[in-house]
């Protein structure tokens, strides 16, 4: 028994129709997955941009604190900032 189905204007037997539907289902599933992954990439891109801004701001603050501490050490009579001195075991 050869039952015919019509998809996209073509006559197909049941097996061909089944494969066409399965292919369409897989394409739909892949399109949904791509849409989801695209959204995740956009979200992560935003997170990375915020982290870059935070890291730059924090690096600047650390640099300022190091300079301030070095000035404080020099004002207290030290010869060189501790960060610039060799450890005693050298």
DRENGU-311972 format. One record per atom (N, C-alpha, C, CB): residue number from 1; residue in three letters; atom name; x, y, z. Coordinates in Angstrom, 1 decimal, padded with zeros to 4 digits. Glycine has a CB too. Layout:
! residues N
(NUM ala CA (X Y Z)) ...
//
This chain:
! residues 90
(1 unk N (000.9 -001.2 000.0)) (1 unk CA (000.0 000.0 000.0)) (1 unk C (000.9 001.2 000.0)) (1 unk CB (-001.0 000.0 001.2)) (2 unk N (000.7 002.1 -001.0)) (2 unk CA (001.5 003.3 -001.1)) (2 unk C (000.7 004.5 -000.9)) (2 unk CB (002.2 003.3 -002.5)) (3 unk N (000.6 005.0 000.3)) (3 unk CA (-000.1 006.2 000.6)) (3 unk C (000.7 007.4 000.3)) (3 unk CB (-000.6 006.2 002.1)) (4 unk N (000.1 008.4 -000.3)) (4 unk CA (000.8 009.6 -000.7)) (4 unk C (000.5 010.7 000.3)) (4 unk CB (000.5 010.0 -002.1)) (5 unk N (001.5 011.5 000.6)) (5 unk CA (001.3 012.7 001.3)) (5 unk C (001.9 013.9 000.5)) (5 unk CB (002.1 012.7 002.7)) (6 unk N (001.4 015.0 000.8)) (6 unk CA (001.9 016.2 000.0)) (6 unk C (002.5 017.2 001.0)) (6 unk CB (000.7 016.9 -000.7)) (7 unk N (003.8 017.5 000.7)) (7 unk CA (004.5 018.5 001.5)) (7 unk C (005.2 019.4 000.5)) (7 unk CB (005.5 017.8 002.5)) (8 unk N (005.1 020.6 000.7)) (8 unk CA (005.7 021.7 -000.2)) (8 unk C (005.4 021.4 -001.7)) (8 unk CB (007.2 021.7 000.0)) (9 unk N (004.2 020.9 -002.0)) (9 unk CA (003.8 020.8 -003.3)) (9 unk C (004.3 019.5 -004.0)) (9 unk CB (004.2 021.9 -004.1)) (10 unk N (004.9 018.6 -003.3)) (10 unk CA (005.5 017.4 -003.9)) (10 unk C (004.7 016.2 -003.4)) (10 unk CB (007.0 017.3 -003.7)) (11 unk N (004.5 015.2 -004.2)) (11 unk CA (003.9 013.9 -003.7)) (11 unk C (005.0 013.1 -003.2)) (11 unk CB (003.2 013.2 -004.9)) (12 unk N (004.8 012.5 -002.0)) (12 unk CA (005.8 011.7 -001.3)) (12 unk C (005.2 010.5 -000.8)) (12 unk CB (006.5 012.5 -000.2)) (13 unk N (005.9 009.4 -000.7)) (13 unk CA (005.4 008.2 000.0)) (13 unk C (005.6 008.5 001.5)) (13 unk CB (006.2 006.9 -000.4)) (14 unk N (005.1 007.6 002.3)) (14 unk CA (005.1 007.7 003.8)) (14 unk C (006.5 007.8 004.4)) (14 unk CB (004.4 006.6 004.5)) (15 unk N (007.4 007.0 003.9)) (15 unk CA (008.8 007.1 004.4)) (15 unk C (009.5 008.4 004.1)) (15 unk CB (009.6 005.9 003.8)) (16 unk N (009.3 008.9 002.9)) (16 unk CA (009.9 010.1 002.5)) (16 unk C (009.3 011.3 003.3)) (16 unk CB (009.8 010.4 001.0)) (17 unk N (008.0 011.2 003.5)) (17 unk CA (007.2 012.2 004.3)) (17 unk C (007.7 012.2 005.7)) (17 unk CB (005.7 011.9 004.2)) (18 unk N (007.9 011.0 006.3)) (18 unk CA (008.4 010.9 007.7)) (18 unk C (009.8 011.5 007.8)) (18 unk CB (008.5 009.4 008.1)) (19 unk N (010.7 011.2 006.8)) (19 unk CA (012.0 011.8 006.9)) (19 unk C (012.0 013.3 006.7)) (19 unk CB (012.9 011.2 005.8)) (20 unk N (011.1 013.8 005.9)) (20 unk CA (011.0 015.3 005.7)) (20 unk C (010.6 015.9 007.0)) (20 unk CB (010.0 015.6 004.5)) (21 unk N (009.6 015.3 007.6)) (21 unk CA (009.1 015.9 008.9)) (21 unk C (010.2 015.8 010.0)) (21 unk CB (007.8 015.2 009.4)) (22 unk N (010.9 014.7 010.0)) (22 unk CA (012.0 014.6 011.0)) (22 unk C (013.1 015.6 010.8)) (22 unk CB (012.6 013.2 011.0)) (23 unk N (013.4 015.8 009.5)) (23 unk CA (014.4 016.8 009.2)) (23 unk C (014.0 018.2 009.6)) (23 unk CB (014.7 016.8 007.6)) (24 unk N (012.7 018.5 009.3)) (24 unk CA (012.2 019.8 009.7)) (24 unk C (012.2 020.0 011.2)) (24 unk CB (010.7 020.0 009.1)) (25 unk N (011.9 018.9 011.9)) (25 unk CA (011.9 019.0 013.4)) (25 unk C (013.3 019.2 013.9)) (25 unk CB (011.3 017.7 014.0)) (26 unk N (014.3 018.6 013.3)) (26 unk CA (015.7 018.8 013.7)) (26 unk C (016.1 020.2 013.4)) (26 unk CB (016.6 017.8 013.0)) (27 unk N (015.7 020.7 012.2)) (27 unk CA (016.1 022.1 011.9)) (27 unk C (015.4 023.1 012.9)) (27 unk CB (015.6 022.4 010.4)) (28 unk N (014.2 022.9 013.2)) (28 unk CA (013.5 023.7 014.2)) (28 unk C (014.2 023.7 015.5)) (28 unk CB (012.0 023.3 014.4)) (29 unk N (014.6 022.5 016.0)) (29 unk CA (015.3 022.3 017.2)) (29 unk C (016.7 023.0 017.2)) (29 unk CB (015.5 020.8 017.6)) (30 unk N (017.4 022.9 016.1)) (30 unk CA (018.7 023.6 016.0)) (30 unk C (018.5 025.1 015.9)) (30 unk CB (019.4 023.1 014.7)) (31 unk N (017.5 025.6 015.3)) (31 unk CA (017.2 027.0 015.3)) (31 unk C (016.9 027.6 016.7)) (31 unk CB (016.0 027.4 014.3)) (32 unk N (016.1 026.8 017.5)) (32 unk CA (015.9 027.2 018.8)) (32 unk C (017.1 027.2 019.7)) (32 unk CB (014.8 026.2 019.5)) (33 unk N (018.0 026.2 019.5)) (33 unk CA (019.2 026.1 020.2)) (33 unk C (020.2 027.3 019.8)) (33 unk CB (020.0 024.8 020.0)) (34 unk N (020.2 027.6 018.6)) (34 unk CA (021.0 028.8 018.1)) (34 unk C (020.5 030.1 018.7)) (34 unk CB (021.0 028.9 016.6)) (35 unk N (019.2 030.2 018.8)) (35 unk CA (018.6 031.4 019.4)) (35 unk C (019.0 031.5 020.9)) (35 unk CB (017.1 031.5 019.2)) (36 unk N (018.9 030.4 021.6)) (36 unk CA (019.2 030.3 023.0)) (36 unk C (020.7 030.7 023.2)) (36 unk CB (018.9 029.0 023.6)) (37 unk N (021.6 030.1 022.4)) (37 unk CA (023.0 030.3 022.5)) (37 unk C (023.4 031.7 022.2)) (37 unk CB (023.8 029.3 021.7)) (38 unk N (022.7 032.3 021.2)) (38 unk CA (023.0 033.7 020.8)) (38 unk C (022.6 034.6 022.0)) (38 unk CB (022.1 034.1 019.6)) (39 unk N (021.6 034.3 022.7)) (39 unk CA (021.2 035.1 023.9)) (39 unk C (022.2 035.0 025.0)) (39 unk CB (019.8 034.7 024.4)) (40 unk N (022.7 033.8 025.2)) (40 unk CA (023.7 033.5 026.2)) (40 unk C (025.0 034.3 025.9)) (40 unk CB (024.0 032.0 026.4)) (41 unk N (025.4 034.3 024.6)) (41 unk CA (026.6 035.0 024.2)) (41 unk C (026.4 036.5 024.5)) (41 unk CB (026.9 034.7 022.7)) (42 unk N (025.3 037.0 024.2)) (42 unk CA (025.0 038.5 024.4)) (42 unk C (025.1 038.8 025.9)) (42 unk CB (023.6 038.9 023.8)) (43 unk N (024.5 037.9 026.7)) (43 unk CA (024.5 038.1 028.2)) (43 unk C (025.9 038.1 028.7)) (43 unk CB (023.6 037.0 028.9)) (44 unk N (026.7 037.1 028.2)) (44 unk CA (028.1 036.9 028.7)) (44 unk C (029.0 038.1 028.2)) (44 unk CB (028.7 035.6 028.2)) (45 unk N (028.7 038.6 027.1)) (45 unk CA (029.4 039.7 026.6)) (45 unk C (029.2 040.9 027.5)) (45 unk CB (029.0 040.1 025.1)) (46 unk N (028.0 041.1 027.9)) (46 unk CA (027.7 042.2 028.9)) (46 unk C (028.4 042.0 030.2)) (46 unk CB (026.2 042.3 029.1)) (47 unk N (028.4 040.8 030.7)) (47 unk CA (029.1 040.5 031.9)) (47 unk C (030.6 040.8 031.8)) (47 unk CB (028.9 039.0 032.3)) (48 unk N (031.2 040.4 030.7)) (48 unk CA (032.6 040.6 030.5)) (48 unk C (032.9 042.1 030.4)) (48 unk CB (033.1 039.9 029.2)) (49 unk N (032.1 042.8 029.7)) (49 unk CA (032.3 044.3 029.6)) (49 unk C (032.3 044.9 030.9)) (49 unk CB (031.2 044.9 028.6)) (50 unk N (031.3 044.5 031.8)) (50 unk CA (031.2 045.1 033.2)) (50 unk C (032.5 044.7 034.0)) (50 unk CB (030.0 044.6 033.9)) (51 unk N (032.9 043.5 033.8)) (51 unk CA (034.1 043.0 034.6)) (51 unk C (035.4 043.8 034.1)) (51 unk CB (034.3 041.5 034.4)) (52 unk N (035.5 044.1 032.8)) (52 unk CA (036.6 044.8 032.3)) (52 unk C (036.6 046.2 032.9)) (52 unk CB (036.6 044.9 030.8)) (53 unk N (035.5 046.8 033.0)) (53 unk CA (035.4 048.2 033.6)) (53 unk C (035.7 048.1 035.1)) (53 unk CB (033.9 048.7 033.5)) (54 unk N (035.2 047.1 035.8)) (54 unk CA (035.6 046.9 037.2)) (54 unk C (037.1 046.7 037.4)) (54 unk CB (034.8 045.8 037.8)) (55 unk N (037.6 045.8 036.6)) (55 unk CA (039.1 045.5 036.8)) (55 unk C (039.9 046.8 036.5)) (55 unk CB (039.5 044.4 035.8)) (56 unk N (039.6 047.6 035.5)) (56 unk CA (040.3 048.8 035.2)) (56 unk C (040.2 049.8 036.4)) (56 unk CB (039.8 049.5 034.0)) (57 unk N (039.0 049.9 036.9)) (57 unk CA (038.8 050.8 038.1)) (57 unk C (039.5 050.4 039.3)) (57 unk CB (037.3 050.9 038.4)) (58 unk N (039.5 049.1 039.6)) (58 unk CA (040.2 048.5 040.7)) (58 unk C (041.7 048.6 040.6)) (58 unk CB (039.7 047.1 041.0)) (59 unk N (042.2 048.4 039.4)) (59 unk CA (043.6 048.5 039.1)) (59 unk C (044.1 049.9 039.4)) (59 unk CB (044.0 048.1 037.7)) (60 unk N (043.3 050.9 039.0)) (60 unk CA (043.7 052.3 039.2)) (60 unk C (043.7 052.6 040.7)) (60 unk CB (042.7 053.2 038.5)) (61 unk N (042.7 052.1 041.4)) (61 unk CA (042.7 052.3 042.9)) (61 unk C (043.9 051.6 043.6)) (61 unk CB (041.4 051.7 043.5)) (62 unk N (044.2 050.4 043.2)) (62 unk CA (045.4 049.7 043.8)) (62 unk C (046.7 050.6 043.5)) (62 unk CB (045.5 048.3 043.2)) (63 unk N (046.8 051.1 042.3)) (63 unk CA (048.0 051.9 042.0)) (63 unk C (048.0 053.1 042.9)) (63 unk CB (048.0 052.3 040.5)) (64 unk N (046.9 053.8 043.0)) (64 unk CA (046.8 055.0 043.9)) (64 unk C (047.2 054.6 045.3)) (64 unk CB (045.4 055.6 043.8)) (65 unk N (046.7 053.5 045.8)) (65 unk CA (047.0 053.1 047.2)) (65 unk C (048.5 052.7 047.4)) (65 unk CB (046.1 051.9 047.6)) (66 unk N (049.1 052.1 046.4)) (66 unk CA (050.5 051.8 046.4)) (66 unk C (051.3 053.1 046.4)) (66 unk CB (050.9 050.9 045.3)) (67 unk N (051.0 054.0 045.6)) (67 unk CA (051.7 055.3 045.6)) (67 unk C (051.6 056.0 046.9)) (67 unk CB (051.2 056.2 044.4)) (68 unk N (050.3 056.0 047.5)) (68 unk CA (050.1 056.7 048.7)) (68 unk C (050.9 056.0 049.9)) (68 unk CB (048.6 056.7 049.1)) (69 unk N (051.0 054.7 049.9)) (69 unk CA (051.7 054.0 050.9)) (69 unk C (053.2 054.3 050.7)) (69 unk CB (051.4 052.5 050.9)) (70 unk N (053.7 054.3 049.5)) (70 unk CA (055.1 054.6 049.3)) (70 unk C (055.5 056.0 049.8)) (70 unk CB (055.5 054.4 047.8)) (71 unk N (054.6 056.9 049.6)) (71 unk CA (054.9 058.3 050.1)) (71 unk C (054.9 058.3 051.6)) (71 unk CB (053.8 059.3 049.5)) (72 unk N (053.9 057.6 052.2)) (72 unk CA (053.8 057.5 053.6)) (72 unk C (055.1 056.9 054.2)) (72 unk CB (052.6 056.7 054.1)) (73 unk N (055.6 055.8 053.6)) (73 unk CA (056.8 055.2 054.1)) (73 unk C (058.0 056.1 054.0)) (73 unk CB (057.1 053.9 053.3)) (74 unk N (058.1 056.9 052.9)) (74 unk CA (059.2 057.9 052.7)) (74 unk C (059.1 059.0 053.7)) (74 unk CB (059.2 058.4 051.3)) (75 unk N (057.9 059.4 054.0)) (75 unk CA (057.7 060.5 055.0)) (75 unk C (058.1 060.0 056.4)) (75 unk CB (056.2 061.0 055.0)) (76 unk N (057.9 058.7 056.6)) (76 unk CA (058.2 058.2 058.0)) (76 unk C (059.7 057.9 058.1)) (76 unk CB (057.5 056.8 058.2)) (77 unk N (060.5 058.3 057.1)) (77 unk CA (062.0 058.1 057.3)) (77 unk C (062.5 056.9 056.6)) (77 unk CB (062.3 058.1 058.7)) (78 unk N (061.8 056.1 056.0)) (78 unk CA (062.3 054.9 055.3)) (78 unk C (063.1 055.3 054.1)) (78 unk CB (061.2 054.0 054.9)) (79 unk N (064.0 054.5 053.7)) (79 unk CA (064.9 054.8 052.6)) (79 unk C (064.3 054.5 051.3)) (79 unk CB (066.2 054.0 052.7)) (80 unk N (063.5 053.4 051.2)) (80 unk CA (062.8 053.1 050.0)) (80 unk C (061.5 052.4 050.3)) (80 unk CB (063.7 052.2 049.0)) (81 unk N (060.5 052.5 049.5)) (81 unk CA (059.3 051.8 049.8)) (81 unk C (059.5 050.3 050.0)) (81 unk CB (058.2 052.0 048.8)) (82 unk N (058.8 049.7 050.9)) (82 unk CA (059.0 048.2 051.1)) (82 unk C (058.8 047.4 049.9)) (82 unk CB (058.1 047.7 052.2)) (83 unk N (058.0 047.8 049.0)) (83 unk CA (057.7 047.1 047.8)) (83 unk C (058.9 047.1 046.9)) (83 unk CB (056.5 047.6 047.0)) (84 unk N (059.8 048.1 047.0)) (84 unk CA (061.0 048.2 046.2)) (84 unk C (062.2 047.6 046.8)) (84 unk CB (061.2 049.6 045.8)) (85 unk N (062.2 047.2 048.1)) (85 unk CA (063.3 046.6 048.8)) (85 unk C (063.4 045.1 048.6)) (85 unk CB (063.2 046.9 050.3)) (86 unk N (064.6 044.6 048.6)) (86 unk CA (064.8 043.2 048.5)) (86 unk C (064.5 042.5 049.9)) (86 unk CB (066.3 042.8 048.1)) (87 unk N (063.9 041.3 049.8)) (87 unk CA (063.6 040.6 051.1)) (87 unk C (064.9 040.3 051.8)) (87 unk CB (062.9 039.3 050.8)) (88 unk N (064.9 040.2 053.1)) (88 unk CA (066.1 040.0 053.9)) (88 unk C (066.9 038.8 053.6)) (88 unk CB (065.7 040.0 055.4)) (89 unk N (066.3 037.8 053.1)) (89 unk CA (067.0 036.5 052.8)) (89 unk C (067.8 036.6 051.5)) (89 unk CB (066.0 035.4 052.7)) (90 unk N (067.8 037.7 050.8)) (90 unk CA (068.6 037.8 049.5)) (90 unk C (070.0 038.2 049.9)) (90 unk CB (068.0 038.8 048.6)) 
//
